[in-house]
Structure formats: structure tokens, C-alpha cells
Amino acid sequence: MSRTTNAWRNIFFGMINRIVKIIVPFLLRSLIIYKIGIEYLGLDGLFVSILQVLNVAELGFSSAVVFSLYRPLAEKNTTIICALLSFYRKIYRFMGAVIFGLGLLFMPFLDRIISGTIPSDMNIYVLYILYLFNTVLGYFLYAYKNSIIIADQRADIISNIDSIMLLFRCTVQIILVFVFNNYYAYVLVFPLFTILNNFLVKCITDKYYPIYVCKGDIDSALYKDIRKRVVGLMIYKLCGVSRNSFDNMFLSAYLGLYTVAVYNNYYLILTGVISVMGVVSQAVVASIGNSIATESASKNYNDFKLFNFIYMFIAGGMTIILLVTYQPFMMLWLGEDYMLPFYVVIAMSAYFYVLKMGDVRGMYNDAAGLWWEQRYRTVLEVIVNVVLNYIFIKYCGVLGVVLASLISCFLVGFLGSSFVTFKYYFGRNNLCEYLNSQIIYFFTTICIACLVLYVISVSGQLILPFEIMKRVIISLIIYFIMMWMIWHNTKNFKSAKNFFRSSISMFNKVK
């Protein structure tokens, strides 16, 4: 089956998975706020953030192994594939033990990063142990199995399993919250469904890939290559993980659990939109990896320009919709008491766009395995983010946290990472063309956003559900008209139309 067909199939099922992962947890979060209290969600956000930082080693290792599987899968080299899976299993179990140990060492410091009151019925240490246990459990239960599915461009299988298990898990949690009105009961469900999810992935993998079993050893050259990529990717991924994780830690330490929960309500919407767009990245990165292994850099650069145009076209529209619907949606969902000022919304919308500016370039960076080359840039971004968080939160509160992520992401993340990717893969001579195009897309989006805000401001106010719909419709109409007027005669626009026509034709052939 072609790379394009695999990518579109992965996008389709991945999108279903993302919709489920947005709507169901959203309903569950709403229930917890109204039935138990918003401070409990502050604890959830804090503990998840801590464990995400500890869990960064897995992000590096799993991605490096998936990268190492691209070529042997393309060449059908069963011996190397089996050896890699065996190596993956050993290291995963080792990492699980290390993360559990580090998590225990962090426990004495929990009370120092929580400002203000803690729910009286909660023992933060018991609760933290439950979160930690759920995090490390997967390392010992077939977590390595999904790497072969992802590398073989069948991320749709993982998406379907994830969607089903999430629906069941959240249904059980909703029932328990209604019946017991207790946060411990809610948290205890997580490890149970981690076990079920990993076991189901194992069964599916064994069914579709029975010839790939854990046996043999990788040679020293491959081991050194993986080790180098793991270290580089671990540092590379730390940057993305640290953004929200450090935000929550600073908010908890300086402003308290209530502010963490309110901020995370906004961030939930942001990550929901990010995750929908992330379906595209996750769905096509394996296909890009296959293309990098078989095609020239010149051919891949032409594809890159087309994908970037399409992606930024979508990102611009999503940014404007976020900007104009954030506040009315939060008012409808939670009410005025749980809302942040509009200037925070402007900053979060800008942050979203800056994050998306580097996504397509990031896909090629990941597919080419350039994580080691990104190590210094990543460390610098983390340092800049932490320093700016420390400075800004004292003077700007929640806005300072968003600005810290926005500035570090653009100046160090986007610009620095782009330089590395073009230096080591696409060629430095193409970097200026890429940056110029991103600047044009950026200012185009700003101009259209200002126009949309003006039209909405003079269009009158409806009751909330209809006001949100009105704003979405106005945004889409103005955005598509303006983008068509600006781009319809360009090569990128015409190439994008041809790409979608051929892709849809191939997608219709998928059984």
C-alpha cells in the first residue's frame, strides 16, 4: 500500500481518536469540577507535569527505536527487527525501574511546590504514588509492542485501540465519581486500564506480526547509533514536555492549585486543537521516514514546501477560531469565575500559532533522526523557558507563564531548530526561503485575525451557544475568502489542490 494511502488512513482513524480524546475527558473534567471541586484538577495537572518530566527518557527511546525500524521494515529484515524488539523490551523494563526510583525520590519535595490549601480529604503522597504507579506500569507490560505497528505505518491500529479503551475508562470513571463522589476512586481506574490497554496492543501485534518476536541481539554499531539518538531525542523531547510541565510547577508554587486548574482548563482547549492537528504529524511521519530512506533530499524538500503550505493554511484558520471563541466557550462551560483575561487568550493563541510554525519541519527532523544535532538548541530552550517563567510570573502572573513559553519557543525553538534541520538535511541555502514563507504566513494570519475581530465586534451579540457558532462561521468565511484571494494564483495553492485530489482518490481505495 502506498505511503499516501497509509498516511490518509492514519489521519482518518487518528482524527476519530483525537475527537474521542477531546470530548470524553472534557465531559469527565466538567463532572469533577461540579461534583468534587476544581482544586482536585489542580493536583492532577501538577502530578502529571512532574511525571512527564521524569518520563522524558521513554520519549527518546521509543522514538529512536521506531526510527531504527524504518529501514529493516522496508527491507523486510526480520533478524534485525526481532533483535531491536528484544533490545527495546530490556531497556523499557530498566527505564520503568529508574523512573519509579526517581519518582520516589521526588516525594519529599511535593509540599514545597504547592502554594495555598490542599483538599482536606486528600493525602498528596498516596495520590502521587497512584499516579507514579500508573506511569511505570506500562514499561513492564508489552509497551515495546506498539513500536512495530507505528513504524509499519499502521498507527490507525493504535488509534482504534486507544479510542475504545478511553471510552470504557472514562465511562467507568464517570460512574464512580457519581456513585462515590471520591477522587481516589477516579484515580484508581487509571492503572487498571493501562494493564488492559497494553495487553490488547500485545494481542493485536501478535496477530498481525507473528514473525516478529523478541530474540537475538543488535550489533555494536546499531547499539551506538541508537544510544546516540536516544540521548539526543531525550533532550529534544524534554523541550516539548517541559513547556507545560514547568508552567504548572511555577503556577502551583507561586499562585496555588486553583490557578493551576483554571490555567489547565484553557490549556485543555489548546491541547485539544493541537492534538487534532497532531494527528497529521503522527500519521505521516512514518511515511516521511520511509520517503527519506528511499528518496532524495531534493525531492523531499519539494514535498516539504507543499506540506508546510497546507499545514500553515490550516493552522492560521485554527488560530483565528481559537482567538475569537475561547472566551465565550469558557463562559458557557464554566462561567465567569473560572475565566482568564482576554490578553491571556491573545498570548495563548499566538503561542499556538508559533508551535504550529515548526510542526512540518519537525516531522522531517524526526523522520531524519536529527535529534542528536538538536541537543544544544533544546537545552538552551529549556533554560530560557525556566528563567523567563521565574522572572515573568512574579510580575505578570498567568500571562507571564504563557509569554515565557511563547518567547522561548519562537526565538530558540522555531528559529534554532529550523537552522539545524536545514543545515543537516535540506541544505542551508534553502533556509531563507523557508523562513520568508513562514513570515509571510504569520503576518497574513495576523491581518486576517484583526479583520475577523473587527467584523465580530460590529456584528452584535447573540446568546452564548449561537454566539460561538456565529464567530466560527464568520471566521471561516473571511479566512477562506482572504486566503483564496491571496494565494489562488500561486504554485503552492495549485499543487495543494492536485495533492488533495490524488490523495482522496487513493483514500477511497482503502478497504
C-alpha positions as CSV (number, residue, x, y, z in Angstrom):
1,M,0.0,0.0,0.0
2,S,1.4,3.5,-0.9
3,R,2.8,6.0,1.6
4,T,0.0,8.4,0.8
5,T,-2.7,5.8,1.4
6,N,-1.2,4.8,4.7
7,A,-0.9,8.4,5.8
8,W,-4.6,9.2,4.9
9,R,-5.8,6.1,6.7
10,N,-3.8,7.0,9.8
11,I,-5.1,10.6,9.6
12,F,-8.8,9.4,9.4
13,F,-8.6,7.0,12.4
14,G,-6.3,9.3,14.3
15,M,-8.8,12.1,13.9
16,I,-11.5,9.9,15.4
17,N,-9.2,9.0,18.2
18,R,-8.4,12.7,18.9
19,I,-12.1,13.7,18.9
20,V,-12.8,11.0,21.4
21,K,-9.8,12.1,23.5
22,I,-11.1,15.7,23.5
23,I,-14.8,15.2,24.1
24,V,-14.8,12.4,26.7
25,P,-12.1,13.8,29.1
26,F,-13.8,17.2,28.7
27,L,-17.1,15.8,30.0
28,L,-15.2,14.0,32.8
29,R,-13.3,17.1,33.7
30,S,-16.6,19.1,33.9
31,L,-18.1,16.5,36.1
32,I,-15.1,16.6,38.5
33,I,-15.3,20.4,38.7
34,Y,-19.0,20.4,39.6
35,K,-19.2,17.3,41.7
36,I,-15.8,17.3,43.6
37,G,-14.0,20.6,43.1
38,I,-11.6,22.4,40.8
39,E,-8.6,22.1,43.2
40,Y,-8.5,18.3,42.5
41,L,-7.8,19.0,38.9
42,G,-5.0,21.3,40.1
43,L,-3.4,18.3,41.8
44,D,-4.0,16.2,38.6
45,G,-2.2,18.9,36.5
46,L,0.7,19.2,38.9
47,F,1.4,15.4,39.3
48,V,1.0,14.8,35.5
49,S,3.5,17.6,34.9
50,I,6.1,16.1,37.3
51,L,5.8,12.6,35.9
52,Q,6.0,13.9,32.3
53,V,9.4,15.4,33.1
54,L,10.5,12.1,34.7
55,N,9.1,10.2,31.7
56,V,11.1,12.0,29.1
57,A,13.6,9.2,28.8
58,E,10.9,7.0,27.3
59,L,10.0,9.6,24.7
60,G,13.6,9.5,23.5
61,F,14.0,5.7,23.4
62,S,10.7,4.7,21.8
63,S,11.0,7.3,19.0
64,A,14.6,6.2,18.4
65,V,13.7,2.6,18.1
66,V,10.8,3.4,15.7
67,F,13.3,5.3,13.6
68,S,15.6,2.3,13.6
69,L,12.8,0.1,12.4
70,Y,12.0,2.1,9.3
71,R,14.8,0.7,7.1
72,P,14.6,-3.0,8.2
73,L,10.9,-3.0,7.7
74,A,11.3,-1.5,4.2
75,E,13.9,-4.2,3.5
76,K,11.9,-6.9,5.3
77,N,15.0,-7.8,7.5
78,T,13.3,-10.0,10.1
79,T,16.5,-10.7,12.0
80,I,17.3,-7.1,12.8
81,I,13.6,-6.3,13.6
82,C,13.5,-9.1,16.2
83,A,16.8,-8.1,17.7
84,L,15.6,-4.5,18.0
85,L,12.3,-5.6,19.8
86,S,14.4,-7.7,22.2
87,F,16.6,-4.7,23.0
88,Y,13.6,-2.5,23.3
89,R,12.0,-4.8,25.9
90,K,15.1,-4.9,28.1
91,I,15.6,-1.2,28.1
92,Y,12.0,-0.4,28.7
93,R,11.9,-2.5,31.8
94,F,15.1,-0.9,33.0
95,M,13.7,2.6,32.4
96,G,10.5,1.7,34.3
97,A,12.6,0.8,37.4
98,V,14.6,4.0,37.1
99,I,11.5,6.3,36.7
100,F,9.9,4.6,39.7
101,G,13.0,5.3,41.8
102,L,13.3,8.9,40.7
103,G,9.6,9.4,41.3
104,L,10.0,8.2,44.9
105,L,13.0,10.5,45.4
106,F,10.8,13.4,44.4
107,M,8.1,12.8,47.0
108,P,9.7,14.7,49.9
109,F,9.5,17.9,47.8
110,L,5.8,17.7,46.9
111,D,4.6,20.1,49.7
112,R,7.2,22.7,48.6
113,I,5.7,23.2,45.1
114,I,2.1,23.5,46.3
115,S,1.1,27.0,47.4
116,G,-2.1,27.6,49.3
117,T,-4.6,25.0,50.5
118,I,-4.9,21.3,49.6
119,P,-8.2,19.5,49.7
120,S,-8.7,18.2,53.2
121,D,-9.6,14.7,52.2
122,M,-6.5,14.2,50.0
123,N,-3.2,12.7,51.1
124,I,-0.9,14.1,48.4
125,Y,1.7,11.4,48.9
126,V,-0.8,8.5,48.4
127,L,-2.3,10.2,45.4
128,Y,1.2,10.8,43.9
129,I,2.1,7.1,44.3
130,L,-1.0,6.1,42.4
131,Y,-0.1,8.4,39.5
132,L,3.5,7.2,39.6
133,F,2.4,3.5,39.6
134,N,0.2,4.1,36.6
135,T,3.1,5.8,34.8
136,V,5.7,3.0,35.3
137,L,3.2,0.1,34.9
138,G,3.2,0.3,31.1
139,Y,7.0,-0.2,31.0
140,F,6.7,-3.7,32.2
141,L,3.6,-4.7,30.2
142,Y,4.4,-5.1,26.5
143,A,4.8,-1.3,25.9
144,Y,7.5,-2.2,23.3
145,K,4.9,-3.9,21.1
146,N,3.4,-0.8,19.6
147,S,6.7,0.3,18.0
148,I,6.4,-2.2,15.2
149,I,2.9,-1.1,14.4
150,I,3.8,2.6,14.3
151,A,7.0,2.0,12.2
152,D,5.0,-0.1,9.7
153,Q,2.7,3.0,9.1
154,R,-0.3,1.4,10.9
155,A,-0.8,4.0,13.6
156,D,-4.5,3.6,12.9
157,I,-4.5,0.3,14.8
158,I,-3.1,2.1,17.9
159,S,-5.6,4.9,17.4
160,N,-8.6,2.5,17.4
161,I,-7.4,0.6,20.5
162,D,-6.8,3.9,22.3
163,S,-10.3,5.2,21.4
164,I,-12.1,2.1,22.6
165,M,-10.1,1.9,25.9
166,L,-10.5,5.6,26.6
167,L,-14.3,5.4,26.1
168,F,-14.5,2.4,28.5
169,R,-12.2,4.0,31.1
170,C,-13.9,7.4,31.2
171,T,-17.3,5.7,31.4
172,V,-16.2,3.8,34.5
173,Q,-14.7,6.9,36.0
174,I,-17.9,8.9,35.4
175,I,-19.9,6.2,37.1
176,L,-17.5,6.1,40.1
177,V,-17.5,9.8,40.5
178,F,-21.3,9.9,40.5
179,V,-21.6,7.0,42.9
180,F,-18.8,7.6,45.4
181,N,-18.1,11.3,44.9
182,N,-14.5,10.4,45.6
183,Y,-11.3,11.4,43.8
184,Y,-9.3,8.3,44.9
185,A,-11.9,6.1,43.1
186,Y,-11.4,8.1,39.9
187,V,-7.6,7.8,40.0
188,L,-7.6,4.0,40.8
189,V,-9.1,3.3,37.4
190,F,-6.0,4.6,35.5
191,P,-3.7,1.6,36.3
192,L,-6.4,-0.9,35.7
193,F,-7.0,0.4,32.1
194,T,-3.2,0.8,31.5
195,I,-3.0,-3.0,32.0
196,L,-5.9,-3.7,29.7
197,N,-4.7,-1.3,27.0
198,N,-1.2,-2.8,26.9
199,F,-2.5,-6.4,26.9
200,L,-4.8,-5.6,24.0
201,V,-1.9,-4.0,22.0
202,K,0.1,-7.2,22.6
203,C,-2.7,-9.4,21.3
204,I,-3.2,-7.3,18.1
205,T,0.6,-7.1,17.5
206,D,1.0,-10.9,17.9
207,K,-1.9,-11.4,15.4
208,Y,-0.7,-9.1,12.7
209,Y,3.1,-9.6,13.1
210,P,3.5,-13.1,14.4
211,I,7.0,-13.4,12.8
212,Y,8.4,-10.5,14.9
213,V,9.4,-11.9,18.3
214,C,11.9,-10.8,20.8
215,K,15.1,-12.7,20.1
216,G,18.7,-12.0,19.1
217,D,21.0,-9.1,19.9
218,I,21.8,-6.0,17.9
219,D,25.3,-5.4,16.8
220,S,27.6,-2.8,18.5
221,A,27.3,-0.3,15.6
222,L,23.5,-0.3,15.8
223,Y,23.6,0.0,19.6
224,K,25.9,3.0,19.4
225,D,23.7,4.6,16.8
226,I,20.5,4.1,19.0
227,R,22.3,5.3,22.1
228,K,23.3,8.5,20.4
229,R,19.8,9.1,19.0
230,V,18.2,8.3,22.4
231,V,20.3,10.8,24.2
232,G,19.7,13.4,21.6
233,L,16.0,12.7,21.3
234,M,15.6,12.6,25.1
235,I,17.0,16.1,25.3
236,Y,14.9,17.1,22.2
237,K,11.7,15.9,23.7
238,L,12.4,17.4,27.1
239,C,11.8,20.8,25.5
240,G,8.2,20.0,24.4
241,V,7.4,18.2,27.6
242,S,8.9,20.9,29.8
243,R,6.8,23.7,28.4
244,N,3.5,22.9,30.1
245,S,5.1,20.9,32.9
246,F,7.3,23.7,34.2
247,D,4.3,26.1,33.7
248,N,2.2,24.1,36.1
249,M,5.0,23.8,38.6
250,F,5.6,27.6,38.7
251,L,1.9,28.3,38.8
252,S,1.4,25.8,41.7
253,A,4.4,27.2,43.7
254,Y,3.5,30.9,43.2
255,L,-0.2,31.1,42.6
256,G,-1.7,27.8,44.0
257,L,-3.7,24.8,42.8
258,Y,-6.8,26.8,41.9
259,T,-4.8,28.8,39.4
260,V,-3.2,25.6,38.0
261,A,-6.7,24.2,37.4
262,V,-8.1,27.4,35.8
263,Y,-5.0,27.6,33.5
264,N,-5.3,24.0,32.6
265,N,-8.9,24.4,31.6
266,Y,-7.7,26.9,29.0
267,Y,-4.7,24.7,28.2
268,L,-7.1,21.7,27.7
269,I,-8.7,23.6,24.8
270,L,-5.4,24.5,23.4
271,T,-4.0,20.9,23.6
272,G,-7.3,19.6,22.1
273,V,-6.7,21.7,19.0
274,I,-3.0,20.8,19.0
275,S,-3.8,17.1,19.2
276,V,-6.2,17.3,16.3
277,M,-3.5,18.8,14.2
278,G,-1.0,16.4,15.7
279,V,-2.9,13.6,14.0
280,V,-1.4,14.8,10.7
281,S,2.1,14.7,12.1
282,Q,1.8,11.3,13.7
283,A,0.1,9.8,10.7
284,V,2.6,10.9,8.1
285,V,5.9,10.8,10.0
286,A,6.4,7.1,9.3
287,S,5.6,7.7,5.6
288,I,8.1,10.6,5.6
289,G,10.7,8.3,7.3
290,N,10.1,5.8,4.5
291,S,10.5,8.6,1.9
292,I,13.7,9.8,3.5
293,A,15.1,6.3,3.4
294,T,14.2,5.9,-0.3
295,E,14.0,9.3,-2.0
296,S,16.5,12.2,-2.5
297,A,16.7,15.3,-0.2
298,S,15.7,17.5,-3.2
299,K,12.5,15.5,-3.8
300,N,11.7,15.6,-0.1
301,Y,12.3,19.3,0.1
302,N,9.7,19.9,-2.7
303,D,7.2,17.7,-0.7
304,F,8.1,19.6,2.4
305,K,7.2,23.0,0.9
306,L,3.8,21.7,-0.2
307,F,3.0,20.1,3.2
308,N,4.1,23.2,5.0
309,F,1.8,25.4,2.9
310,I,-1.2,23.1,3.5
311,Y,-0.4,22.8,7.2
312,M,0.1,26.6,7.8
313,F,-3.1,27.2,5.9
314,I,-5.0,25.1,8.4
315,A,-3.0,26.4,11.4
316,G,-3.9,30.0,10.5
317,G,-7.6,29.3,10.5
318,M,-7.4,27.3,13.7
319,T,-5.6,30.2,15.4
320,I,-8.2,32.7,14.5
321,I,-11.1,30.4,15.6
322,L,-9.3,29.9,18.9
323,L,-8.8,33.6,19.4
324,V,-12.5,34.5,18.8
325,T,-14.2,31.6,20.5
326,Y,-12.0,31.0,23.6
327,Q,-13.8,33.4,26.0
328,P,-17.4,32.7,25.0
329,F,-16.7,29.0,25.2
330,M,-15.2,29.2,28.7
331,M,-18.1,31.4,29.8
332,L,-20.6,28.8,28.5
333,W,-18.6,25.9,30.0
334,L,-17.6,27.1,33.5
335,G,-18.8,30.7,34.0
336,E,-17.1,34.0,34.6
337,D,-15.4,32.8,37.9
338,Y,-13.1,30.4,36.0
339,M,-12.1,32.8,33.2
340,L,-8.7,34.4,32.4
341,P,-8.4,37.9,30.9
342,F,-8.6,38.3,27.1
343,Y,-4.9,39.4,26.9
344,V,-4.0,35.9,28.1
345,V,-6.2,34.4,25.3
346,I,-4.3,36.6,22.8
347,A,-1.0,35.3,24.1
348,M,-2.2,31.6,24.1
349,S,-3.5,31.9,20.5
350,A,-0.1,33.4,19.4
351,Y,1.6,30.6,21.3
352,F,-0.5,28.0,19.4
353,Y,0.5,29.5,16.1
354,V,4.2,29.6,16.9
355,L,4.1,26.0,18.0
356,K,2.5,25.0,14.7
357,M,5.0,27.0,12.6
358,G,7.6,24.3,13.3
359,D,5.5,21.2,13.0
360,V,6.1,20.2,9.4
361,R,9.8,20.9,9.8
362,G,9.7,18.9,13.0
363,M,8.2,15.9,11.1
364,Y,11.2,15.9,8.8
365,N,13.6,16.4,11.6
366,D,12.1,13.4,13.5
367,A,11.9,11.2,10.3
368,A,15.6,12.0,9.5
369,G,16.6,11.3,13.1
370,L,18.3,14.6,13.7
371,W,17.7,14.6,17.5
372,W,21.4,14.5,18.5
373,E,22.1,17.5,16.3
374,Q,19.3,19.4,18.1
375,R,20.7,18.8,21.6
376,Y,22.2,22.2,22.4
377,R,19.3,24.1,21.0
378,T,16.9,22.1,23.1
379,V,18.9,22.5,26.3
380,L,19.0,26.3,25.7
381,E,15.3,26.4,25.1
382,V,14.5,24.7,28.4
383,I,16.9,27.0,30.3
384,V,15.4,30.1,28.6
385,N,11.8,28.9,29.4
386,V,12.6,28.2,33.1
387,V,14.4,31.6,33.6
388,L,11.6,33.5,31.8
389,N,9.0,31.7,33.9
390,Y,10.8,32.6,37.1
391,I,11.0,36.3,36.1
392,F,7.7,36.8,34.4
393,I,5.4,35.0,36.8
394,K,6.3,37.5,39.6
395,Y,5.2,40.5,37.5
396,C,2.7,39.2,35.1
397,G,1.1,36.1,36.8
398,V,-0.5,33.7,34.4
399,L,0.3,35.9,31.4
400,G,4.0,35.7,32.3
401,V,3.9,31.9,32.1
402,V,2.4,32.0,28.6
403,L,4.8,34.7,27.4
404,A,7.8,32.7,28.7
405,S,6.8,29.7,26.6
406,L,5.9,31.9,23.6
407,I,9.2,33.7,23.6
408,S,11.4,30.7,24.2
409,C,9.5,28.6,21.7
410,F,9.9,31.2,18.9
411,L,13.4,32.5,19.4
412,V,15.1,29.3,20.4
413,G,12.7,26.6,19.4
414,F,11.5,27.6,16.0
415,L,14.5,29.5,14.7
416,G,17.1,27.3,16.2
417,S,15.5,24.0,15.2
418,S,14.9,25.2,11.7
419,F,18.6,26.1,11.3
420,V,19.7,22.6,12.5
421,T,17.2,20.8,10.2
422,F,18.3,22.7,7.1
423,K,22.0,22.5,8.0
424,Y,21.9,18.7,8.2
425,Y,19.3,17.7,5.8
426,F,17.6,20.2,3.4
427,G,20.7,22.4,3.0
428,R,21.4,25.9,4.4
429,N,20.7,27.6,1.0
430,N,17.0,26.7,1.4
431,L,16.6,28.1,4.9
432,C,16.0,31.7,3.9
433,E,13.2,30.6,1.5
434,Y,11.6,28.7,4.3
435,L,11.8,31.5,6.9
436,N,10.5,34.0,4.4
437,S,7.5,31.9,3.7
438,Q,6.7,31.4,7.4
439,I,7.0,35.2,8.0
440,I,4.5,35.8,5.2
441,Y,2.1,33.2,6.5
442,F,2.4,34.7,10.0
443,F,1.6,38.3,9.0
444,T,-1.2,37.1,6.7
445,T,-2.8,35.4,9.7
446,I,-2.4,38.5,11.9
447,C,-4.1,40.7,9.3
448,I,-7.0,38.4,8.8
449,A,-7.4,37.9,12.6
450,C,-7.7,41.7,13.0
451,L,-10.3,41.8,10.3
452,V,-12.3,39.0,11.8
453,L,-12.2,40.6,15.3
454,Y,-13.5,43.9,13.8
455,V,-16.4,42.2,12.0
456,I,-17.4,40.3,15.1
457,S,-17.2,43.4,17.2
458,V,-19.8,45.2,15.0
459,S,-22.0,42.2,14.3
460,G,-23.9,42.2,17.6
461,Q,-24.1,39.7,20.4
462,L,-26.2,36.5,20.5
463,I,-26.8,34.2,23.3
464,L,-23.7,32.1,24.0
465,P,-24.2,28.8,22.0
466,F,-25.2,30.8,18.9
467,E,-22.6,33.4,19.5
468,I,-19.9,30.7,19.3
469,M,-21.4,29.3,16.1
470,K,-21.6,32.8,14.6
471,R,-18.0,33.5,15.4
472,V,-16.8,30.3,13.9
473,I,-18.8,30.9,10.7
474,I,-17.6,34.5,10.3
475,S,-14.0,33.4,10.9
476,L,-14.2,30.6,8.3
477,I,-15.9,32.7,5.7
478,I,-13.5,35.7,6.0
479,Y,-10.4,33.4,6.3
480,F,-11.1,31.3,3.3
481,I,-12.1,34.3,1.1
482,M,-9.0,36.2,2.1
483,M,-6.6,33.2,1.7
484,W,-8.1,32.4,-1.7
485,M,-7.6,36.0,-2.8
486,I,-4.0,36.0,-1.7
487,W,-2.9,32.5,-2.8
488,H,-5.1,31.1,-5.5
489,N,-2.8,32.0,-8.4
490,T,0.4,30.7,-6.6
491,K,2.2,27.4,-7.4
492,N,1.7,26.2,-3.8
493,F,-2.1,26.6,-3.9
494,K,-2.4,24.8,-7.3
495,S,-0.1,22.0,-6.1
496,A,-2.2,21.6,-2.9
497,K,-5.4,21.2,-5.0
498,N,-3.8,18.5,-7.1
499,F,-2.4,16.8,-4.0
500,F,-5.8,16.6,-2.3
501,R,-7.5,15.3,-5.5
502,S,-5.0,12.4,-5.9
503,S,-4.9,11.7,-2.1
504,I,-8.7,11.4,-1.9
505,S,-8.7,9.1,-4.8
506,M,-6.2,6.8,-3.1
507,F,-8.0,7.0,0.2
508,N,-11.3,5.8,-1.4
509,K,-9.5,2.7,-2.4
510,V,-8.7,1.8,1.2
511,K,-10.8,-1.1,2.3
